[in-house]
Amino acid sequence: MLIILGYILRKSKTGKDLLWESALNLYRPLFLIIIEICFIGINIYLWSHSGINHLLIFEFDPRNNLSYQKFLEIGTFLLRLWFLSFIIYI
């Protein structure tokens, strides 16, 4: 979707090139953090389905921790906000 949008919006209404590469450099660090949150959710999902007790290994409190569903919800929500903000900035 981002590549298609970049191709469509490569020129503004005045005919000048849009500077979306600078926007991509501005938004890249936050994107990497959001993707890392999603990957943590995927890791927890795989660990729990393969029988690895990650709570014991990382010494988390078993009564007060986030499940893989919550990590994925947080990551996808932040990804939607990031994408909307990026599109509005462009």
Phi and psi in radians as a Rosetta constraint file:
Dihedral C 1 N 2 CA 2 C 2 CIRCULARHARMONIC -1.176 0.35
Dihedral N 2 CA 2 C 2 N 3 CIRCULARHARMONIC -0.658 0.35
Dihedral C 2 N 3 CA 3 C 3 CIRCULARHARMONIC -1.182 0.35
Dihedral N 3 CA 3 C 3 N 4 CIRCULARHARMONIC -0.735 0.35
Dihedral C 3 N 4 CA 4 C 4 CIRCULARHARMONIC -1.112 0.35
Dihedral N 4 CA 4 C 4 N 5 CIRCULARHARMONIC -0.763 0.35
Dihedral C 4 N 5 CA 5 C 5 CIRCULARHARMONIC -1.099 0.35
Dihedral N 5 CA 5 C 5 N 6 CIRCULARHARMONIC -0.707 0.35
Dihedral C 5 N 6 CA 6 C 6 CIRCULARHARMONIC -1.111 0.35
Dihedral N 6 CA 6 C 6 N 7 CIRCULARHARMONIC -0.641 0.35
Dihedral C 6 N 7 CA 7 C 7 CIRCULARHARMONIC -1.221 0.35
Dihedral N 7 CA 7 C 7 N 8 CIRCULARHARMONIC -0.728 0.35
Dihedral C 7 N 8 CA 8 C 8 CIRCULARHARMONIC -1.208 0.35
Dihedral N 8 CA 8 C 8 N 9 CIRCULARHARMONIC -0.702 0.35
Dihedral C 8 N 9 CA 9 C 9 CIRCULARHARMONIC -1.683 0.35
Dihedral N 9 CA 9 C 9 N 10 CIRCULARHARMONIC 0.441 0.35
Dihedral C 9 N 10 CA 10 C 10 CIRCULARHARMONIC -1.226 0.35
Dihedral N 10 CA 10 C 10 N 11 CIRCULARHARMONIC -0.366 0.35
Dihedral C 10 N 11 CA 11 C 11 CIRCULARHARMONIC -2.186 0.35
Dihedral N 11 CA 11 C 11 N 12 CIRCULARHARMONIC 2.454 0.35
Dihedral C 11 N 12 CA 12 C 12 CIRCULARHARMONIC -1.464 0.35
Dihedral N 12 CA 12 C 12 N 13 CIRCULARHARMONIC -3.090 0.35
Dihedral C 12 N 13 CA 13 C 13 CIRCULARHARMONIC -1.184 0.35
Dihedral N 13 CA 13 C 13 N 14 CIRCULARHARMONIC -0.422 0.35
Dihedral C 13 N 14 CA 14 C 14 CIRCULARHARMONIC -1.458 0.35
Dihedral N 14 CA 14 C 14 N 15 CIRCULARHARMONIC -0.129 0.35
Dihedral C 14 N 15 CA 15 C 15 CIRCULARHARMONIC 1.670 0.35
Dihedral N 15 CA 15 C 15 N 16 CIRCULARHARMONIC -0.126 0.35
Dihedral C 15 N 16 CA 16 C 16 CIRCULARHARMONIC -1.427 0.35
Dihedral N 16 CA 16 C 16 N 17 CIRCULARHARMONIC 2.666 0.35
Dihedral C 16 N 17 CA 17 C 17 CIRCULARHARMONIC -1.202 0.35
Dihedral N 17 CA 17 C 17 N 18 CIRCULARHARMONIC 2.417 0.35
Dihedral C 17 N 18 CA 18 C 18 CIRCULARHARMONIC -1.363 0.35
Dihedral N 18 CA 18 C 18 N 19 CIRCULARHARMONIC 2.531 0.35
Dihedral C 18 N 19 CA 19 C 19 CIRCULARHARMONIC -1.694 0.35
Dihedral N 19 CA 19 C 19 N 20 CIRCULARHARMONIC 1.080 0.35
Dihedral C 19 N 20 CA 20 C 20 CIRCULARHARMONIC -1.387 0.35
Dihedral N 20 CA 20 C 20 N 21 CIRCULARHARMONIC -0.252 0.35
Dihedral C 20 N 21 CA 21 C 21 CIRCULARHARMONIC -1.160 0.35
Dihedral N 21 CA 21 C 21 N 22 CIRCULARHARMONIC -0.658 0.35
Dihedral C 21 N 22 CA 22 C 22 CIRCULARHARMONIC -1.180 0.35
Dihedral N 22 CA 22 C 22 N 23 CIRCULARHARMONIC -0.605 0.35
Dihedral C 22 N 23 CA 23 C 23 CIRCULARHARMONIC -1.158 0.35
Dihedral N 23 CA 23 C 23 N 24 CIRCULARHARMONIC -0.654 0.35
Dihedral C 23 N 24 CA 24 C 24 CIRCULARHARMONIC -1.135 0.35
Dihedral N 24 CA 24 C 24 N 25 CIRCULARHARMONIC -0.695 0.35
Dihedral C 24 N 25 CA 25 C 25 CIRCULARHARMONIC -1.156 0.35
Dihedral N 25 CA 25 C 25 N 26 CIRCULARHARMONIC -0.565 0.35
Dihedral C 25 N 26 CA 26 C 26 CIRCULARHARMONIC -1.255 0.35
Dihedral N 26 CA 26 C 26 N 27 CIRCULARHARMONIC -0.660 0.35
Dihedral C 26 N 27 CA 27 C 27 CIRCULARHARMONIC -1.633 0.35
Dihedral N 27 CA 27 C 27 N 28 CIRCULARHARMONIC -0.143 0.35
Dihedral C 27 N 28 CA 28 C 28 CIRCULARHARMONIC -1.084 0.35
Dihedral N 28 CA 28 C 28 N 29 CIRCULARHARMONIC -0.765 0.35
Dihedral C 28 N 29 CA 29 C 29 CIRCULARHARMONIC -1.066 0.35
Dihedral N 29 CA 29 C 29 N 30 CIRCULARHARMONIC -0.722 0.35
Dihedral C 29 N 30 CA 30 C 30 CIRCULARHARMONIC -1.169 0.35
Dihedral N 30 CA 30 C 30 N 31 CIRCULARHARMONIC -0.615 0.35
Dihedral C 30 N 31 CA 31 C 31 CIRCULARHARMONIC -1.094 0.35
Dihedral N 31 CA 31 C 31 N 32 CIRCULARHARMONIC -0.714 0.35
Dihedral C 31 N 32 CA 32 C 32 CIRCULARHARMONIC -1.141 0.35
Dihedral N 32 CA 32 C 32 N 33 CIRCULARHARMONIC -0.651 0.35
Dihedral C 32 N 33 CA 33 C 33 CIRCULARHARMONIC -1.159 0.35
Dihedral N 33 CA 33 C 33 N 34 CIRCULARHARMONIC -0.734 0.35
Dihedral C 33 N 34 CA 34 C 34 CIRCULARHARMONIC -1.157 0.35
Dihedral N 34 CA 34 C 34 N 35 CIRCULARHARMONIC -0.724 0.35
Dihedral C 34 N 35 CA 35 C 35 CIRCULARHARMONIC -1.124 0.35
Dihedral N 35 CA 35 C 35 N 36 CIRCULARHARMONIC -0.620 0.35
Dihedral C 35 N 36 CA 36 C 36 CIRCULARHARMONIC -1.129 0.35
Dihedral N 36 CA 36 C 36 N 37 CIRCULARHARMONIC -0.659 0.35
Dihedral C 36 N 37 CA 37 C 37 CIRCULARHARMONIC -1.106 0.35
Dihedral N 37 CA 37 C 37 N 38 CIRCULARHARMONIC -0.732 0.35
Dihedral C 37 N 38 CA 38 C 38 CIRCULARHARMONIC -1.119 0.35
Dihedral N 38 CA 38 C 38 N 39 CIRCULARHARMONIC -0.717 0.35
Dihedral C 38 N 39 CA 39 C 39 CIRCULARHARMONIC -1.164 0.35
Dihedral N 39 CA 39 C 39 N 40 CIRCULARHARMONIC -0.588 0.35
Dihedral C 39 N 40 CA 40 C 40 CIRCULARHARMONIC -1.105 0.35
Dihedral N 40 CA 40 C 40 N 41 CIRCULARHARMONIC -0.724 0.35
Dihedral C 40 N 41 CA 41 C 41 CIRCULARHARMONIC -1.090 0.35
Dihedral N 41 CA 41 C 41 N 42 CIRCULARHARMONIC -0.702 0.35
Dihedral C 41 N 42 CA 42 C 42 CIRCULARHARMONIC -1.163 0.35
Dihedral N 42 CA 42 C 42 N 43 CIRCULARHARMONIC -0.708 0.35
Dihedral C 42 N 43 CA 43 C 43 CIRCULARHARMONIC -1.068 0.35
Dihedral N 43 CA 43 C 43 N 44 CIRCULARHARMONIC -0.791 0.35
Dihedral C 43 N 44 CA 44 C 44 CIRCULARHARMONIC -1.107 0.35
Dihedral N 44 CA 44 C 44 N 45 CIRCULARHARMONIC -0.677 0.35
Dihedral C 44 N 45 CA 45 C 45 CIRCULARHARMONIC -1.075 0.35
Dihedral N 45 CA 45 C 45 N 46 CIRCULARHARMONIC -0.812 0.35
Dihedral C 45 N 46 CA 46 C 46 CIRCULARHARMONIC -1.177 0.35
Dihedral N 46 CA 46 C 46 N 47 CIRCULARHARMONIC -0.673 0.35
Dihedral C 46 N 47 CA 47 C 47 CIRCULARHARMONIC -1.118 0.35
Dihedral N 47 CA 47 C 47 N 48 CIRCULARHARMONIC -0.753 0.35
Dihedral C 47 N 48 CA 48 C 48 CIRCULARHARMONIC -1.218 0.35
Dihedral N 48 CA 48 C 48 N 49 CIRCULARHARMONIC -0.575 0.35
Dihedral C 48 N 49 CA 49 C 49 CIRCULARHARMONIC -1.409 0.35
Dihedral N 49 CA 49 C 49 N 50 CIRCULARHARMONIC -0.342 0.35
Dihedral C 49 N 50 CA 50 C 50 CIRCULARHARMONIC -1.654 0.35
Dihedral N 50 CA 50 C 50 N 51 CIRCULARHARMONIC -0.030 0.35
Dihedral C 50 N 51 CA 51 C 51 CIRCULARHARMONIC 1.582 0.35
Dihedral N 51 CA 51 C 51 N 52 CIRCULARHARMONIC 0.200 0.35
Dihedral C 51 N 52 CA 52 C 52 CIRCULARHARMONIC -1.471 0.35
Dihedral N 52 CA 52 C 52 N 53 CIRCULARHARMONIC 2.225 0.35
Dihedral C 52 N 53 CA 53 C 53 CIRCULARHARMONIC -1.519 0.35
Dihedral N 53 CA 53 C 53 N 54 CIRCULARHARMONIC 1.467 0.35
Dihedral C 53 N 54 CA 54 C 54 CIRCULARHARMONIC -1.234 0.35
Dihedral N 54 CA 54 C 54 N 55 CIRCULARHARMONIC -0.415 0.35
Dihedral C 54 N 55 CA 55 C 55 CIRCULARHARMONIC -1.141 0.35
Dihedral N 55 CA 55 C 55 N 56 CIRCULARHARMONIC -0.690 0.35
Dihedral C 55 N 56 CA 56 C 56 CIRCULARHARMONIC -1.281 0.35
Dihedral N 56 CA 56 C 56 N 57 CIRCULARHARMONIC -0.686 0.35
Dihedral C 56 N 57 CA 57 C 57 CIRCULARHARMONIC -1.135 0.35
Dihedral N 57 CA 57 C 57 N 58 CIRCULARHARMONIC -0.802 0.35
Dihedral C 57 N 58 CA 58 C 58 CIRCULARHARMONIC -1.616 0.35
Dihedral N 58 CA 58 C 58 N 59 CIRCULARHARMONIC 0.088 0.35
Dihedral C 58 N 59 CA 59 C 59 CIRCULARHARMONIC 0.991 0.35
Dihedral N 59 CA 59 C 59 N 60 CIRCULARHARMONIC 0.824 0.35
Dihedral C 59 N 60 CA 60 C 60 CIRCULARHARMONIC -1.534 0.35
Dihedral N 60 CA 60 C 60 N 61 CIRCULARHARMONIC 2.693 0.35
Dihedral C 60 N 61 CA 61 C 61 CIRCULARHARMONIC -1.301 0.35
Dihedral N 61 CA 61 C 61 N 62 CIRCULARHARMONIC 2.068 0.35
Dihedral C 61 N 62 CA 62 C 62 CIRCULARHARMONIC -1.160 0.35
Dihedral N 62 CA 62 C 62 N 63 CIRCULARHARMONIC -0.337 0.35
Dihedral C 62 N 63 CA 63 C 63 CIRCULARHARMONIC -1.541 0.35
Dihedral N 63 CA 63 C 63 N 64 CIRCULARHARMONIC -0.298 0.35
Dihedral C 63 N 64 CA 64 C 64 CIRCULARHARMONIC -2.340 0.35
Dihedral N 64 CA 64 C 64 N 65 CIRCULARHARMONIC 1.256 0.35
Dihedral C 64 N 65 CA 65 C 65 CIRCULARHARMONIC -2.518 0.35
Dihedral N 65 CA 65 C 65 N 66 CIRCULARHARMONIC 2.902 0.35
Dihedral C 65 N 66 CA 66 C 66 CIRCULARHARMONIC -1.640 0.35
Dihedral N 66 CA 66 C 66 N 67 CIRCULARHARMONIC 2.460 0.35
Dihedral C 66 N 67 CA 67 C 67 CIRCULARHARMONIC -1.485 0.35
Dihedral N 67 CA 67 C 67 N 68 CIRCULARHARMONIC 3.016 0.35
Dihedral C 67 N 68 CA 68 C 68 CIRCULARHARMONIC -1.170 0.35
Dihedral N 68 CA 68 C 68 N 69 CIRCULARHARMONIC -0.496 0.35
Dihedral C 68 N 69 CA 69 C 69 CIRCULARHARMONIC -1.119 0.35
Dihedral N 69 CA 69 C 69 N 70 CIRCULARHARMONIC -0.725 0.35
Dihedral C 69 N 70 CA 70 C 70 CIRCULARHARMONIC -1.168 0.35
Dihedral N 70 CA 70 C 70 N 71 CIRCULARHARMONIC -0.723 0.35
Dihedral C 70 N 71 CA 71 C 71 CIRCULARHARMONIC -1.076 0.35
Dihedral N 71 CA 71 C 71 N 72 CIRCULARHARMONIC -0.761 0.35
Dihedral C 71 N 72 CA 72 C 72 CIRCULARHARMONIC -1.207 0.35
Dihedral N 72 CA 72 C 72 N 73 CIRCULARHARMONIC -0.625 0.35
Dihedral C 72 N 73 CA 73 C 73 CIRCULARHARMONIC -1.102 0.35
Dihedral N 73 CA 73 C 73 N 74 CIRCULARHARMONIC -0.801 0.35
Dihedral C 73 N 74 CA 74 C 74 CIRCULARHARMONIC -1.103 0.35
Dihedral N 74 CA 74 C 74 N 75 CIRCULARHARMONIC -0.796 0.35
Dihedral C 74 N 75 CA 75 C 75 CIRCULARHARMONIC -1.121 0.35
Dihedral N 75 CA 75 C 75 N 76 CIRCULARHARMONIC -0.769 0.35
Dihedral C 75 N 76 CA 76 C 76 CIRCULARHARMONIC -1.242 0.35
Dihedral N 76 CA 76 C 76 N 77 CIRCULARHARMONIC -0.602 0.35
Dihedral C 76 N 77 CA 77 C 77 CIRCULARHARMONIC -1.122 0.35
Dihedral N 77 CA 77 C 77 N 78 CIRCULARHARMONIC -0.793 0.35
Dihedral C 77 N 78 CA 78 C 78 CIRCULARHARMONIC -1.148 0.35
Dihedral N 78 CA 78 C 78 N 79 CIRCULARHARMONIC -0.599 0.35
Dihedral C 78 N 79 CA 79 C 79 CIRCULARHARMONIC -1.147 0.35
Dihedral N 79 CA 79 C 79 N 80 CIRCULARHARMONIC -0.703 0.35
Dihedral C 79 N 80 CA 80 C 80 CIRCULARHARMONIC -1.114 0.35
Dihedral N 80 CA 80 C 80 N 81 CIRCULARHARMONIC -0.752 0.35
Dihedral C 80 N 81 CA 81 C 81 CIRCULARHARMONIC -1.109 0.35
Dihedral N 81 CA 81 C 81 N 82 CIRCULARHARMONIC -0.712 0.35
Dihedral C 81 N 82 CA 82 C 82 CIRCULARHARMONIC -1.073 0.35
Dihedral N 82 CA 82 C 82 N 83 CIRCULARHARMONIC -0.808 0.35
Dihedral C 82 N 83 CA 83 C 83 CIRCULARHARMONIC -1.138 0.35
Dihedral N 83 CA 83 C 83 N 84 CIRCULARHARMONIC -0.744 0.35
Dihedral C 83 N 84 CA 84 C 84 CIRCULARHARMONIC -1.101 0.35
Dihedral N 84 CA 84 C 84 N 85 CIRCULARHARMONIC -0.754 0.35
Dihedral C 84 N 85 CA 85 C 85 CIRCULARHARMONIC -1.116 0.35
Dihedral N 85 CA 85 C 85 N 86 CIRCULARHARMONIC -0.693 0.35
Dihedral C 85 N 86 CA 86 C 86 CIRCULARHARMONIC -1.115 0.35
Dihedral N 86 CA 86 C 86 N 87 CIRCULARHARMONIC -0.760 0.35
Dihedral C 86 N 87 CA 87 C 87 CIRCULARHARMONIC -1.128 0.35
Dihedral N 87 CA 87 C 87 N 88 CIRCULARHARMONIC -0.736 0.35
Dihedral C 87 N 88 CA 88 C 88 CIRCULARHARMONIC -1.138 0.35
Dihedral N 88 CA 88 C 88 N 89 CIRCULARHARMONIC -0.669 0.35
Dihedral C 88 N 89 CA 89 C 89 CIRCULARHARMONIC -1.124 0.35
Dihedral N 89 CA 89 C 89 N 90 CIRCULARHARMONIC -0.693 0.35
